[in-house]
């Protein structure tokens, strides 16, 4: 008899950790950092966990036998399958026993290995020694009694997948994070169609967008960016996630259309260089005349930063200051000290183009951000399209797949979801944390 146990993603956005057990085979679907739960206890970097035991004590790491590298016993998990690279789905693979294989898309492996290289060492971010095994759509991975079929989906990071999981007790569909309004909706349509053909017993679906839903698309984001950049007389500053390639393309094309150059950080440049090795991704070239790399002045550079400096044309704060009308500067909140040198001209603006707290660089103290913007006279525009499916599309997708049971996760309004979906044929089950569910 196959069973499901939810160790994360219940009544929270992210932190997904789902154990699938079939006879003597155990696999985990995602193993992410629970940002909201962690933030209830810690304020990084001022108050950080000292060791893994702190995280276990507070329930931030779940008590799962035979999983963690600090456990002396044998491994009790046969494999972990990652849907994508966002930290709320992947970061806590840091704590896994190194003999446990981590299956993920090729692009996810590239992103996580790159992050591991450029991230400062920390308790919660250490991928050294992990065994990554990669897949692509069309593969079938057999692990003991369980077979997993990964199928691509559209999300706000490349290399995202949903899974069709075949067990001795029936078929499970796990959506991961997906949407139908991004730049590649056909990927999600493939997943929905194949999931429907599998006639699943269970669907485990994300339910992030249930309130304050914005109906938009990446194409509309591009139009809005163009509208603002076209009318801005000074510097345009932008903040978006390094791995959001759709958003990078949108800013790059909007800058080009308005005779500006997109300036990216060393971090973004290094990641772009690594992702450019994937022939399936269409990315701006680092040696393009319309793309520059921003180098902050500091006494010491990491080796990866030195490598990034040789990947394209470098500019510093002084050059940006003297050419503000020619630039769209992509930078994180932690680069704001450079504004003293840049001195944004009157008529400059700031575009925040993210909402999901899926990695540390996007965890911004909004009040501090407003203080900086007010000091330098930078009005803020929020131009974004969610990486998550809207409730109308979600409803249509679930009706199309038509499973016997639906487990909504990765959301904080499960009751709203269940009432909204109350007339679908499937039985809605609101999962409880660490409760075992039989197929």
N, C-alpha and C positions, 0 to 999 in steps of 0.2 A: 504493500500500500504506500503510495507516494503522499508526502505531507509538505506543507508550506509553513514557515515560521518567519514572521516579520520582526527583525531586530532594529529596523530604522525605517524612516520614511513615513511613519505613522503619525498623523496630526502635525506634520512639519513639512516644510519645503526642502527636500533633499535629505542627505544622510541615509540614502537607501542602502539597506543590507537585508537580503532575503535569502533564507536557507531553503533549498529544495532537497528533500531526502527521498530516495527511492530504494527500498531494500537496504543494501549496505553502501550505497553511493550517496555522497553529499556534495552539493555544489552551492556556491554563493552567487547571487545576482547582485553585482555592485558591492562596493564597500567604502562608502563615502563619509566625509566629515559632516557631522550635524551642526552646521553653523549656529542655528538659533539656540540649541541646547548648550553648546560650548560657550556662547556669549552670555548665558545666564550666570556663568561662574567666572569667566576669564575676560580680561581686557588685554589683548596681545598688543605690544610686547611687555607692557608694564606688569601685568599679572599673567603668568603662563604656567601650564602644568609642569611639575618638576620631573615626573616620570609616568610610565604607563599605569602604575597603580593608582595615581590620582584620577586618571581618566576612567578607570574601572570603578573606583569608589563612587564617582558622581554619575555613573551610568552613561557617560559620553562614549566610552567603549563598552560594547555589550559583553556579558559573560557567556562566551561560547567556548566550549572545551576543545582543545587541540587545534587552535587557530593561530595563536600568537607566538612570535619568535622568542618571547621571554618565558613561555611555558616550557617546562622540561620534558613533558610527555610527547608521545608520537603525534603526528598530524592526523586529525580526524576529518579534514576537508580534502576532497579530491581535486577541486579546481575552483577558481573564481572567474566569472565572466563579467567584464566591464562593458556597459552600454556606450560610454563615451568618457572624455577626459576631464569634464568639469569636476572640481574638487569635491563637491557634495555627492559625487558618485564614485570617486576613485581615490581620494587622498589617503584614506586609512589602510590601503594595501601596504603602507609603510610598516605596519605592525605585524604583517603576516609572517608565518614561518616561510623560510626561503625555498623549501622544497615544494610548496604549493604552486602549481602553474597558474599564471594570470593570463587568461585569454582576452584579447581585445582586437579591435580593428588596427590595421597597419598605421593609419594616421594617428590614432589614439596613442599607440606605442611611441611614435615619433614625438608627439607633444609631451608626453609624460617623461620620456628620457631627456628631452630638452629642458623641461622645467627642473628636473633633478639636477641638471648641470648648472643652471643659472640661479637657482634658489639658494638662499643662505641656509646652511645646515640647521635643522631644527628637529625636535622630538617628533613632531607630527608630519614631517616631510623628509623621508629617507627611503629612496627606492633602490638603493645599492643592493645588489645580489638577487633581486627579484628575477624570476624566469618568465619573461613575456613570450607568449605564443600568439601569433597574429592570424587573423582571418579576413576574408572578404565575403560579400554577398554570394550565395551559391554553395558555400562550404557547409559541410555537416560534420560536427565534432562529436565523437562518441566518447563519453566518460563513464565507464562502468555501465550501469543500467539506464543512463540518461543520454539522450542525443539532443544537441543544440544546433538549431539552424539560425544563423545571424542574417538579418536583412536590413539594408540601409534605410535610414529615415532622415528627414530634413530637421535640423536643429541649428542652434546658434554657434555651433562649433563643428568643423568638418570631422568626418569619420565617426558619425553617430549611428547606432544600431538599435533595433529591437530584436527580440529573440522569440522563436517558436521552439518550445521545449517539449520533447516527447518522452513520456514516462510509461511505466507499466500500468499505470492507473488512468492514463488519459493525457491530453495535450494542454500545455500552458502557453499563453502568449504574454510576453512582458514587453510593454511599449518603450521602456526607458523614458526619455524626454523627447517629444516629437511635436511637429506642427505641420500645417498645410498651407501656410501663408508666407513661407520663406522663399529663397531664391531657387530651391529645388523641390517643389511640391510633388513632383513625379516620384521621388524616392519614397516619400510617405505613402503615396498611392500604391506603390509596389508592395509595401509592407502590409497595408490594410487588405489588399486583394489576396495575398498569400496567406495572411492570417485567417481570412474568411474561408479560403479553400481547405484549411487545416481542420475546420469544425472544432474549435477548441472547447474544452470543458471549462477552463478558467482563463480570464484575462486579468492581469495585474496592470493597471493603467495609472498614469500620472493624472492629477486633477488640480494642477497649480492655479490655472486661471478660472476662478469662479466668481470673483468680485473685481470691480474697477477694471473691467476688461476693455482694452483698446483694440478696435478693429482696424488693422493697418497691414502693410506689407513692406518688404525690402524695397520694392519699386517706389512706394510712397515716401519712404525714408530718403531715398535718393533725390526725389523732387523737393522735399523740404530742405535738405542740405544745400541743394543748388540755390534755392530761394534765399537762404540766409547768407551763404558765402558770396553770392552775387551782389548783395546789398551792404556787405560789411566793408567799411573803408579802412579799418585797421587790421590787426592780427586776429585770425580765427584760431582759437584753442579748442581741442577736442579730447574727450576721454572715452575710450571704448576698450573692451577686453582684447588683450594681445592675440588670442586665438580665434576671435570672431572674424573670420576671413571675409564673410559677406559684408560686414561693416567696414573692414579695411578697403575692400573694393569700392564701396559706395563713396567713402571719403576721398579715395584716390581719384576716381572718375570725376567727382564734383570739383575737386581742386583743379584738375586738368581743364575742365570745361570753362573755368573762370580764370585761366592763366595763372594759377598758383601751383605751388609745389607742396606735396604732402611730406611733412617732416615726422619721422617715427623715431622711437627711442632705440637705444642699443638692444634692449630686451626684445622689442618687436622685430628688429632687423635680424637678430640671431634666430628667432623662431621662424621667421619668414624664409630664411636661408635653408633651414632644416626641412621645412614643409615643401620647399620648391623641388626637393628630390623626388616627390611623389608625382608621377606623370598624370595622375587622375585629377589633380587640382590645377586650376587655372589661376595663377597668382601674378601680381605685379612684379616686375623684375627689379632687383635691388640696384642694378646699374642704369635704370631708367632715368632720363633727364627730369622727370616729374616726381622723383622720389629722393628724399634726402634723409640723412641719419643724424640725429641730435646727440651730441656728446656734451655731457655736463663736465665742468671743470672740477677735478678732484685730484688728490695727491697720488692715489693708487687705483689702478684698474685691475679687475679680475682678468684671468686669461681669456675667458669667453668674450669679455668686453673688448679686449685687444683684437681678437679675431673679428668681431663685428665691425670694428673701425675700418677694416680692410675690405669690407663687402660693398661699399658704395661711397658716395660723396658725403663728407662730414661737414656739419655746420655747428657752431657754438652759439651761446646766448647773445654775444655781441653782434654776430652776423644776422641772427634772427631779428634783433632789435633794429638794425639798419634797413631791413627788407621786409617789414611787417605786412605790407600790402601784397607781397608775393607768397606768403606762407599760410599753410594750415598746419599748426603744431599739435601733433598727437602726443599727449603726455599724461602721466598719472598724477593723482593728487600729491604724491610724494615728491614730485618735481617742482612744486610751487615755489620753493626757495629761489629758483632761477628767475622768477618774475622781477626781483629787485634789479637784476642785470638787464633783463629784456625791456622793462618799463613799457607796458602795452600802451599804444597810442589811444587817444580819444576815438571812440567808434569801434573799438575792438569788442569781441564777444567770446563766450565760452559755451561749447555744446557738450552736454552730458548725454552719452549714447549707450546707456546700460541701465539695467534695473536689478537683475538677478545677482545675489551675493554668492556667486559660484567660485570665487577665488579671492585671495587676500588683497590683491591689488584693487578690487572693486569694493572693498569694505571701507567706505568713506564716512567719516563723521560729517554729516550734512551741515551742521551748524558751523563747524570750522571752515568748510568749503565756502559757505555764504560770506563769512568774514573776509576771507581772501578776495573773493570776487568783488565785494563792496569796496574794499581798500583800493583795488586797482580799476574800479569802474567797469566791470565786465558783466553785462547782463547774461543770465543763464538760459539757454534753450534746452529742453529735454526732447530729444528726437530719438525714438527707439521703437523697435518692434520686438515683441516678446519671442523667446525661443520656445514657448509652450503653446500648445493647441488651445484655441478658444472653445468655450463650452458647446457652442452649436456644432462646430466641426467634430468635437469629441463625441457628442451624442450621435451624430451621423455615422461616425467611424465604428462606435460600439454596436450600433444597430446593424451595420453591415457585417461585422465580424460575428455577431450573434452567439456569444458564448453561453454556457449554462450559468456561470457565476462570474461576477465582476468584483474585484478587490480594488477600490480606489486608494492610491497612496500619493505621496509627494504633494500634499496640499493641507491647508488648515481649515477647510470648510467641508468636512465629509458629510455632515447632515444636509447641507445645501445640495451637494452632489446627489445624495440618495433621493431627495425629494424631486429634484429636477429630472432625474432618470427613472422615476417611480413607475412609469408606464411601459418601460422596455421589457422585453420577454425575459431577459436575464435576471437572476437573483442578485441583488446588491448586498454585499457583505462588507461592513466597515471593520477592517482588521484591528485587532488589539495587539499591542506590542508584546512579543515573546509568547503569544498564544499559538499552539500548534493547530493547523487546519488540515483535515484529511481531504484528499481529492474526491 
